[in-house]
Amino acid sequence: MEQKDSDTDVQADIKAELIAINELIRSIKEELQDINDYVKKDGPLDTSQSNAIQSLSSLATSVGITVVEPSHDEDNPASNPLAPVSMQYITEMLESLSHR
């Protein structure tokens, strides 16, 4: 009789785990749908750029760096988010920040 109770307990545990997995999958699907909605609304490049700028701005602010909106300056390739930026330019900017 103990074996039957043990089997029933195992089956109940498996069922509970399967329900939890199903809920997790449903949650992931909802998140993916939200992401797809953002991409459809803003486009993949705009979404990626916006998220990256927001994340970097938050990080910079958290370490005490004042973040301002960049102006479109031809001498500053970072002012145009679609312009290619060289590693040398990025290195120079990071070095200038570290000396403040």
NORBEL-V494118 format. One record per residue. N is the residue number from 1. OMEGA is omega in whole degrees, -180 to 180 (* if undefined). D_CENTER is the distance of its C-alpha to the mean C-alpha in whole Angstrom. Layout:
N,OMEGA,D_CENTER / N,OMEGA,D_CENTER
This chain:
1,179,53 / 2,180,50 / 3,-179,48 / 4,177,48 / 5,179,46 / 6,178,44 / 7,179,43 / 8,178,42 / 9,179,40 / 10,179,38 / 11,179,38 / 12,178,37 / 13,179,34 / 14,179,33 / 15,179,33 / 16,179,31 / 17,179,28 / 18,177,28 / 19,179,28 / 20,179,25 / 21,179,23 / 22,178,24 / 23,177,22 / 24,178,19 / 25,179,19 / 26,179,20 / 27,179,17 / 28,179,14 / 29,178,16 / 30,178,16 / 31,179,12 / 32,178,12 / 33,177,15 / 34,179,13 / 35,178,10 / 36,178,14 / 37,178,15 / 38,-179,13 / 39,178,13 / 40,-178,17 / 41,-172,17 / 42,-175,16 / 43,-174,16 / 44,-179,13 / 45,179,14 / 46,-180,14 / 47,-180,10 / 48,-179,9 / 49,-179,11 / 50,180,11 / 51,180,7 / 52,-180,8 / 53,180,11 / 54,-180,10 / 55,-179,8 / 56,178,11 / 57,178,14 / 58,179,13 / 59,-180,13 / 60,180,16 / 61,-178,18 / 62,178,17 / 63,173,19 / 64,178,22 / 65,178,21 / 66,-179,22 / 67,178,20 / 68,176,22 / 69,179,21 / 70,173,22 / 71,179,26 / 72,-176,26 / 73,-177,28 / 74,178,30 / 75,-178,30 / 76,-178,26 / 77,180,24 / 78,-179,21 / 79,175,22 / 80,-174,22 / 81,-180,18 / 82,-180,20 / 83,177,22 / 84,-180,22 / 85,-177,22 / 86,176,24 / 87,179,23 / 88,179,26 / 89,180,25 / 90,179,22 / 91,179,24 / 92,180,26 / 93,179,24 / 94,178,23 / 95,179,26 / 96,177,27 / 97,-177,25 / 98,-179,26 / 99,-180,29 / 100,*,29
